Amino acid sequence: MKDKRVAKILEKFNQAKRQRQKKDGKWTELDAFDRGEQWELGGRRLPEWIPKPVTNYVHLVKTTKRAALAIENPEAMILGQSIEDHKKAKELQNIFKYVWDQMKARLTVRECLETSKLLGTAIAQVYYDDGNGTVKGGKGGKYQGEIKIKQIDPASFYPDPNAFRLEDCEFIHIVRRRPISWIEKEFGVSGIQSFDQSNQEQGEIYQRAYSSEAKDKIVDFHEHYEKIPNDKEIGGFRYYVTFIAGDKIVRKRTQLKPNCYPFAILYDYPQRQDFWGQSTCEIILDNQKLINKIESIMALIGSLLQNPQKIIDKRSGIDPNEAILYGSTPGHAWVSNIDVDKAMKWQEPPQIPAALFNLADQARMNIREITGLTEAYMGQTVGSLQTSSGVNSLIDRSTMRDRDQMYDFELFVEEISHIIIRFITEYYTETRIARILKSRDQEPEFMEFVGSDYRDLAYDILLDVSSKAPITRLRKQEELDKILTLQGQMQ
């Protein structure tokens, strides 16, 4: 019999799932187009003779926009709020930089940028890995535990269906597939029941087939996060997590440390009254479908022009299979029982209409206008512009939307930074060593620290991603060159 606590949690999960599944169809399409597998959507298989061209603007937009925004390493600068806090803030800055680099946070930030451009919403999670007492280095040979970060796939994330933003969620549910052996090793439990993959609703946006011959059975692993009002504090909350494998609790409700949701969310285009954002790739999806359809028609007509269909008179005695194999082979001889002009003829295919070319060009133009990937943005020729000021003005206009979105990106990195600092002050309670490398040419310095010593530090985070953008740096260089020239002219 299922535990009452498990039944209550899974009921909340099912409520969230019914609401979230409204996004699954669109996400499945976007994922298929990104991978170039759009012709296999829905499990349908088109005949082999139909051309299936793939002009992948979805992948181009995703990777180009990520490259434009994920410039350098967007690290936060920590500033104390008073003179007394200034020295400790500088120390915490060095500690934070060391932890940021060790956990490869930049990689997760880049992955989140890519996901937000494709699906509209990206989620990063910070967590503490205690290593279960594993011995692998550290002081005295004992593993001290590490703060880590990872991206949560939106397909695995089920927020409170009544909330439109993370801070308003009363609960959040995450579901992943895990081998039973992993559950038993991680939580020290047994008796977990697996399910039949072939009959189980996968609840995922990806068209992936699980191996039915795998020896290690898998199970749905649930992480249920919840926010409960704190009776001892007005307006305060306590945050808890419960782990469930299948229909069995493997770790009872545990209060989160630090006391917050350990998630940061990056939106491409936030939507009013909706938890999930809209992506640039989603906006161009219809134009992408149109281009692929038009190119398929044009390729099909082109194939028929090269090898047109044949009509064979039954009385001719010509084998149709032979005509299929050798119908376009130069020098092949045919024997006919009737008049040669009537034995076999080619069906004249239509010419490719000019309207198709115009329609495809219009769809491509729409994509460029929607995404901002104009000739100037992509570094192509910009017409008759000759002066550097005219080119710079055109580049400014073409990158205007990217520069505007950099502020959203800054807020995302800032939120991750706040969470990491809270983890440092919560979990790093013993003496650790941070390696400080101010430049690649200098020898590293080593600093001993205890993270909990910074728990009461009043600090602010300064972050300016746009100042590191290539366009901004180029403009600064040009302005400096002008100043130097003027100084030389005016002595």
C-alpha positions as CSV (number, residue, x, y, z in Angstrom):
1,M,0.0,0.0,0.0
2,K,1.3,3.4,-1.0
3,D,2.5,5.7,1.9
4,K,0.1,8.7,2.5
5,R,3.0,11.1,2.3
6,V,4.0,9.7,-1.0
7,A,0.5,9.8,-2.3
8,K,0.1,13.5,-1.4
9,I,3.4,14.4,-3.0
10,L,2.6,12.5,-6.2
11,E,-0.8,14.1,-6.4
12,K,0.9,17.6,-6.4
13,F,3.3,16.3,-9.0
14,N,0.4,15.2,-11.3
15,Q,-1.2,18.6,-10.9
16,A,2.0,20.3,-12.0
17,K,2.6,17.7,-14.8
18,R,-0.9,18.4,-16.3
19,Q,-0.1,22.1,-16.5
20,R,3.5,21.7,-17.7
21,Q,2.7,19.2,-20.4
22,K,1.1,22.0,-22.4
23,K,4.6,22.9,-23.4
24,D,5.8,19.4,-24.4
25,G,4.5,19.4,-28.0
26,K,6.3,22.7,-28.8
27,W,9.5,21.6,-27.0
28,T,9.5,18.3,-28.9
29,E,9.3,20.1,-32.2
30,L,12.1,22.6,-31.3
31,D,14.4,19.8,-30.1
32,A,13.8,17.8,-33.3
33,F,14.5,20.8,-35.5
34,D,17.6,21.7,-33.5
35,R,19.0,18.2,-34.1
36,G,17.9,18.1,-37.8
37,E,15.4,15.4,-37.1
38,Q,12.3,17.3,-38.0
39,W,11.3,14.8,-40.8
40,E,11.0,12.1,-38.1
41,L,8.6,14.0,-35.8
42,G,5.7,12.0,-34.5
43,G,7.4,8.7,-35.5
44,R,6.3,9.2,-39.1
45,R,8.6,7.9,-41.9
46,L,8.4,9.6,-45.3
47,P,9.1,7.5,-48.4
48,E,12.8,7.3,-49.2
49,W,12.3,8.8,-52.6
50,I,11.0,12.1,-51.2
51,P,13.9,14.6,-50.7
52,K,14.3,15.8,-47.0
53,P,16.5,18.9,-47.0
54,V,17.4,20.4,-43.7
55,T,18.2,24.1,-43.6
56,N,18.7,24.4,-39.9
57,Y,18.1,28.0,-38.8
58,V,17.0,26.9,-35.4
59,H,20.5,25.5,-34.6
60,L,22.1,28.5,-36.2
61,V,20.1,31.0,-34.1
62,K,20.7,29.0,-30.9
63,T,24.5,28.8,-31.3
64,T,25.0,32.3,-32.7
65,K,23.1,34.0,-29.9
66,R,24.9,32.0,-27.3
67,A,28.2,33.0,-28.8
68,A,27.1,36.7,-28.8
69,L,26.1,36.7,-25.1
70,A,28.4,34.2,-23.4
71,I,31.4,36.5,-23.7
72,E,34.4,35.7,-21.5
73,N,33.8,34.6,-17.9
74,P,30.9,36.6,-16.4
75,E,32.2,36.7,-12.8
76,A,30.5,38.8,-10.1
77,M,32.4,41.4,-8.2
78,I,31.6,41.4,-4.4
79,L,31.6,44.8,-2.6
80,G,31.2,45.4,1.1
81,Q,28.4,47.7,2.2
82,S,30.6,49.5,4.8
83,I,34.2,50.3,5.5
84,E,34.3,47.4,8.0
85,D,33.0,45.0,5.4
86,H,35.4,46.1,2.7
87,K,38.4,43.9,3.7
88,K,36.2,40.8,4.2
89,A,34.5,41.4,0.9
90,K,37.8,41.4,-0.9
91,E,38.7,38.1,0.8
92,L,35.3,36.6,-0.2
93,Q,35.8,37.8,-3.8
94,N,39.0,35.7,-4.0
95,I,37.2,32.7,-2.4
96,F,34.2,33.1,-4.7
97,K,36.4,33.3,-7.8
98,Y,38.2,30.1,-6.8
99,V,34.9,28.2,-6.2
100,W,33.4,29.6,-9.4
101,D,36.3,28.3,-11.4
102,Q,36.5,24.9,-9.6
103,M,32.8,24.1,-10.2
104,K,33.1,25.1,-13.9
105,A,30.2,27.5,-13.5
106,R,30.9,29.2,-16.8
107,L,30.1,25.9,-18.7
108,T,26.7,25.7,-17.0
109,V,26.0,29.4,-17.7
110,R,26.7,28.8,-21.4
111,E,24.5,25.7,-21.4
112,C,21.7,27.7,-19.9
113,L,22.0,30.4,-22.5
114,E,21.7,27.8,-25.2
115,T,18.7,26.2,-23.6
116,S,16.9,29.5,-23.1
117,K,17.4,30.4,-26.8
118,L,16.0,27.1,-27.9
119,L,13.2,26.4,-25.3
120,G,12.6,29.8,-23.8
121,T,13.5,28.8,-20.2
122,A,16.8,27.5,-18.6
123,I,17.3,26.4,-15.0
124,A,20.5,26.1,-13.1
125,Q,20.8,24.3,-9.7
126,V,23.5,24.7,-7.1
127,Y,24.0,21.8,-4.7
128,Y,26.5,20.4,-2.2
129,D,28.2,17.1,-2.9
130,D,29.4,15.6,0.4
131,G,30.9,12.6,-1.4
132,N,29.3,10.2,1.2
133,G,32.6,10.2,3.1
134,T,34.7,9.2,0.1
135,V,38.4,9.5,0.7
136,K,39.9,11.4,-2.2
137,G,42.3,14.2,-1.2
138,G,41.8,17.3,0.9
139,K,43.2,17.8,4.4
140,G,44.2,14.6,6.1
141,G,43.2,12.6,3.0
142,K,39.4,13.1,3.7
143,Y,37.1,14.5,1.0
144,Q,35.7,17.7,2.4
145,G,32.8,18.0,0.0
146,E,32.3,20.5,-2.9
147,I,29.7,23.0,-4.1
148,K,28.6,22.1,-7.6
149,I,26.3,23.4,-10.3
150,K,24.3,21.8,-13.0
151,Q,21.6,22.6,-15.5
152,I,18.1,21.1,-14.9
153,D,16.4,20.2,-18.2
154,P,13.1,22.0,-18.4
155,A,11.5,18.6,-19.4
156,S,12.3,17.3,-15.9
157,F,11.1,20.4,-14.0
158,Y,7.5,20.7,-12.7
159,P,6.8,24.0,-10.9
160,D,3.7,24.8,-8.8
161,P,0.9,25.2,-11.4
162,N,-0.5,28.2,-9.6
163,A,2.8,30.2,-9.7
164,F,4.2,32.4,-12.5
165,R,7.6,32.9,-11.0
166,L,10.1,30.8,-9.0
167,E,9.7,32.8,-5.8
168,D,5.9,32.3,-5.8
169,C,6.1,28.5,-6.0
170,E,4.8,26.6,-3.0
171,F,6.5,23.5,-4.4
172,I,8.8,22.4,-7.2
173,H,9.1,18.8,-8.5
174,I,12.0,17.3,-10.4
175,V,11.8,13.9,-12.0
176,R,14.7,12.0,-13.5
177,R,15.3,8.4,-14.6
178,R,17.8,6.5,-12.4
179,P,19.1,2.9,-12.2
180,I,17.9,1.1,-9.1
181,S,21.5,0.2,-8.3
182,W,22.3,3.9,-8.1
183,I,19.3,4.5,-5.7
184,E,20.4,1.6,-3.5
185,K,24.0,2.9,-3.3
186,E,23.2,6.5,-2.9
187,F,20.5,6.1,-0.2
188,G,21.2,2.7,1.3
189,V,17.7,1.4,0.6
190,S,16.4,-1.8,-1.1
191,G,13.1,-3.1,-2.4
192,I,12.6,-0.4,-5.0
193,Q,10.2,-1.6,-7.7
194,S,11.1,-1.0,-11.3
195,F,8.5,-0.4,-14.1
196,D,8.1,-1.7,-17.6
197,Q,9.5,0.9,-19.9
198,S,7.5,-0.2,-22.9
199,N,4.2,0.4,-21.1
200,Q,5.2,3.4,-19.0
201,E,4.4,7.0,-20.1
202,Q,7.8,8.5,-20.5
203,G,6.7,12.1,-19.8
204,E,9.6,13.5,-21.7
205,I,9.9,15.8,-24.7
206,Y,12.7,13.8,-26.3
207,Q,12.2,10.9,-28.7
208,R,14.5,8.5,-27.0
209,A,14.1,4.8,-26.8
210,Y,15.1,3.1,-23.5
211,S,16.9,-0.3,-23.9
212,S,14.5,-3.1,-22.9
213,E,17.5,-5.5,-22.6
214,A,19.4,-3.5,-19.9
215,K,20.2,-5.6,-16.9
216,D,20.0,-2.7,-14.5
217,K,16.3,-1.6,-14.2
218,I,15.4,2.0,-14.0
219,V,12.9,3.9,-11.9
220,D,11.5,7.4,-11.7
221,F,13.5,9.4,-9.1
222,H,11.5,12.3,-7.6
223,E,12.9,15.4,-5.8
224,H,10.1,17.3,-4.2
225,Y,11.0,20.8,-3.0
226,E,8.4,22.7,-0.9
227,K,8.2,26.1,0.8
228,I,6.4,26.3,4.2
229,P,5.6,29.5,6.2
230,N,7.8,29.9,9.3
231,D,5.6,30.2,12.4
232,K,8.4,32.0,14.3
233,E,9.0,34.6,11.6
234,I,6.5,37.0,10.0
235,G,6.9,36.7,6.2
236,G,9.6,34.0,6.5
237,F,9.7,30.5,5.0
238,R,11.4,27.2,5.5
239,Y,12.4,25.1,2.5
240,Y,12.4,21.3,2.5
241,V,13.2,18.5,0.1
242,T,11.9,14.9,0.0
243,F,13.4,12.1,-2.2
244,I,11.2,9.4,-3.7
245,A,12.1,6.4,-5.9
246,G,9.1,4.9,-7.6
247,D,6.5,5.0,-4.8
248,K,8.9,4.8,-1.9
249,I,10.5,7.6,0.2
250,V,14.2,7.0,0.2
251,R,15.0,10.1,2.3
252,K,12.5,11.9,4.5
253,R,11.7,15.5,4.4
254,T,14.9,17.4,5.1
255,Q,15.3,21.2,5.6
256,L,17.4,22.8,2.9
257,K,20.6,24.5,3.7
258,P,20.9,27.3,2.8
259,N,17.2,28.1,3.4
260,C,16.2,28.9,-0.2
261,Y,15.3,27.2,-3.5
262,P,18.7,26.4,-5.0
263,F,17.6,27.3,-8.5
264,A,18.2,30.3,-10.8
265,I,16.1,30.7,-14.0
266,L,17.1,32.4,-17.2
267,Y,14.3,33.5,-19.6
268,D,14.8,34.3,-23.3
269,Y,11.5,36.3,-23.4
270,P,9.5,36.2,-20.2
271,Q,5.7,35.9,-20.7
272,R,3.1,37.6,-18.6
273,Q,1.1,35.3,-16.3
274,D,3.2,32.3,-17.4
275,F,6.0,30.5,-15.6
276,W,7.6,29.4,-18.9
277,G,9.3,31.9,-21.3
278,Q,9.2,32.1,-25.1
279,S,12.3,31.5,-27.2
280,T,13.7,33.1,-30.3
281,C,13.7,29.7,-32.0
282,E,10.0,29.2,-31.1
283,I,9.2,32.5,-32.8
284,I,10.9,31.5,-36.1
285,L,9.7,27.9,-36.1
286,D,6.8,28.4,-38.5
287,N,9.2,30.1,-41.0
288,Q,11.6,27.3,-40.5
289,K,8.9,24.7,-41.4
290,L,8.0,26.7,-44.4
291,I,11.6,26.8,-45.7
292,N,12.0,23.1,-45.3
293,K,8.7,22.3,-47.0
294,I,9.5,24.6,-49.9
295,E,13.0,23.2,-50.3
296,S,11.5,19.7,-50.3
297,I,9.1,20.5,-53.1
298,M,11.9,22.2,-55.1
299,A,14.2,19.3,-54.6
300,L,11.5,16.8,-55.6
301,I,10.8,18.7,-58.8
302,G,14.6,18.9,-59.5
303,S,14.9,15.1,-59.0
304,L,12.1,14.5,-61.5
305,L,13.7,16.9,-64.0
306,Q,16.9,14.8,-63.7
307,N,15.1,11.4,-63.8
308,P,11.5,11.9,-64.9
309,Q,8.8,9.3,-64.4
310,K,8.2,6.8,-67.2
311,I,5.1,5.4,-68.8
312,I,5.4,2.0,-70.4
313,D,2.9,0.4,-72.7
314,K,2.0,-3.2,-71.6
315,R,2.3,-4.5,-75.1
316,S,5.9,-3.3,-75.5
317,G,7.3,-6.2,-73.5
318,I,9.7,-3.9,-71.6
319,D,10.3,-5.0,-68.0
320,P,9.3,-2.1,-65.7
321,N,12.0,-3.2,-63.2
322,E,14.6,-2.9,-65.9
323,A,13.3,0.6,-66.8
324,I,13.6,1.6,-63.1
325,L,17.2,0.5,-63.1
326,Y,18.4,1.6,-66.5
327,G,15.8,4.2,-67.6
328,S,18.4,7.0,-67.5
329,T,21.5,5.0,-68.4
330,P,23.3,6.3,-71.5
331,G,23.6,3.7,-74.3
332,H,21.2,1.2,-72.8
333,A,19.3,-0.8,-75.5
334,W,15.6,-1.6,-75.4
335,V,13.6,-4.2,-77.3
336,S,10.0,-3.3,-78.0
337,N,7.2,-5.4,-79.5
338,I,5.3,-2.3,-80.7
339,D,6.0,1.1,-82.3
340,V,9.1,2.6,-80.6
341,D,7.4,6.0,-80.2
342,K,4.5,4.3,-78.2
343,A,6.5,1.8,-76.2
344,M,7.9,4.1,-73.5
345,K,7.8,7.8,-72.9
346,W,8.9,10.2,-70.2
347,Q,6.3,12.1,-68.1
348,E,7.3,15.7,-68.4
349,P,7.6,17.2,-64.9
350,P,6.7,20.8,-64.1
351,Q,9.3,23.5,-63.9
352,I,10.1,24.9,-60.5
353,P,7.8,27.9,-60.1
354,A,9.5,31.3,-59.4
355,A,7.0,31.9,-56.7
356,L,8.6,29.1,-54.6
357,F,12.0,30.9,-54.7
358,N,10.3,34.2,-53.7
359,L,8.4,32.5,-50.9
360,A,11.6,30.8,-49.5
361,D,13.5,34.1,-49.7
362,Q,10.7,35.9,-47.9
363,A,10.8,33.3,-45.1
364,R,14.5,33.7,-44.7
365,M,14.1,37.4,-44.6
366,N,11.5,37.0,-41.9
367,I,13.9,34.9,-39.8
368,R,16.6,37.5,-40.2
369,E,14.3,40.3,-39.1
370,I,12.9,38.4,-36.1
371,T,16.3,37.2,-34.8
372,G,18.3,40.2,-35.8
373,L,20.8,38.1,-37.7
374,T,21.3,40.7,-40.4
375,E,24.3,41.0,-42.8
376,A,25.9,43.5,-40.4
377,Y,25.3,41.2,-37.4
378,M,27.0,38.3,-39.2
379,G,29.9,40.4,-40.4
380,Q,28.8,40.3,-44.1
381,T,29.0,43.2,-46.6
382,V,26.8,46.1,-45.6
383,G,26.2,47.8,-48.9
384,S,27.6,51.2,-49.8
385,L,28.6,52.2,-46.3
386,Q,32.2,53.6,-46.4
387,T,32.7,55.5,-43.1
388,S,33.5,53.8,-39.8
389,S,30.8,55.9,-38.1
390,G,28.2,54.6,-40.5
391,V,29.3,51.0,-40.0
392,N,29.3,51.4,-36.2
393,S,25.8,52.9,-36.3
394,L,24.6,50.0,-38.3
395,I,26.3,47.5,-35.9
396,D,24.7,49.4,-33.0
397,R,21.3,48.9,-34.4
398,S,21.8,45.3,-35.3
399,T,23.1,44.4,-31.8
400,M,20.6,46.5,-29.9
401,R,18.5,43.5,-28.8
402,D,21.5,41.6,-27.6
403,R,22.7,44.5,-25.5
404,D,19.2,44.8,-24.0
405,Q,19.1,41.1,-23.1
406,M,22.5,41.3,-21.5
407,Y,20.8,42.9,-18.5
408,D,18.6,39.8,-18.1
409,F,21.8,37.7,-18.4
410,E,23.4,39.8,-15.7
411,L,20.5,39.2,-13.3
412,F,20.8,35.4,-13.9
413,V,24.5,35.3,-13.2
414,E,23.9,37.5,-10.1
415,E,21.3,35.2,-8.8
416,I,23.6,32.2,-9.2
417,S,26.4,34.1,-7.5
418,H,24.2,34.9,-4.5
419,I,23.2,31.2,-4.1
420,I,26.9,30.1,-4.4
421,I,27.9,32.5,-1.7
422,R,25.1,31.2,0.6
423,F,26.4,27.7,0.0
424,I,30.0,28.8,0.8
425,T,29.0,30.4,4.1
426,E,26.7,27.4,5.0
427,Y,28.8,24.4,4.1
428,Y,32.4,25.5,4.3
429,T,32.7,25.4,8.1
430,E,36.2,23.9,8.3
431,T,39.5,25.3,7.2
432,R,40.0,25.1,3.4
433,I,42.6,26.5,1.0
434,A,41.8,28.7,-2.0
435,R,44.3,29.1,-4.9
436,I,44.4,32.7,-6.0
437,L,45.7,33.4,-9.5
438,K,45.7,37.1,-10.3
439,S,47.3,36.6,-13.8
440,R,48.7,33.7,-15.8
441,D,52.3,35.2,-15.5
442,Q,52.4,35.2,-11.7
443,E,52.8,32.4,-9.3
444,P,49.6,31.4,-7.5
445,E,48.9,32.5,-3.9
446,F,47.2,30.2,-1.4
447,M,44.8,31.5,1.2
448,E,43.3,29.6,4.1
449,F,39.7,30.4,4.8
450,V,36.5,29.2,6.7
451,G,33.4,30.0,4.7
452,S,31.1,30.4,7.7
453,D,33.3,33.4,8.8
454,Y,31.6,35.4,6.1
455,R,28.0,34.5,7.0
456,D,27.2,38.0,8.5
457,L,28.9,40.0,5.8
458,A,26.8,42.7,4.2
459,Y,27.7,42.8,0.6
460,D,26.5,43.8,-2.9
461,I,27.3,42.2,-6.2
462,L,28.5,44.3,-9.2
463,L,28.2,42.7,-12.6
464,D,28.4,44.4,-16.0
465,V,28.4,41.9,-18.8
466,S,27.8,44.5,-21.6
467,S,31.1,46.2,-20.8
468,K,32.9,43.0,-21.9
469,A,31.1,42.7,-25.2
470,P,33.3,42.8,-28.3
471,I,31.4,45.8,-29.8
472,T,31.9,47.8,-26.6
473,R,35.6,47.0,-26.4
474,L,36.1,47.8,-30.1
475,R,34.4,51.2,-29.6
476,K,36.7,51.9,-26.6
477,Q,39.7,51.1,-28.6
478,E,38.7,53.4,-31.5
479,E,38.0,56.2,-29.0
480,L,41.4,55.7,-27.4
481,D,43.0,55.8,-30.9
482,K,41.2,59.1,-31.7
483,I,42.4,60.7,-28.4
484,L,46.0,59.6,-29.0
485,T,45.8,61.0,-32.5
486,L,44.4,64.4,-31.2
487,Q,47.1,64.5,-28.5
488,G,49.8,64.0,-31.1
489,Q,48.3,66.7,-33.4
490,M,47.8,69.2,-30.6
491,Q,51.1,68.3,-28.9
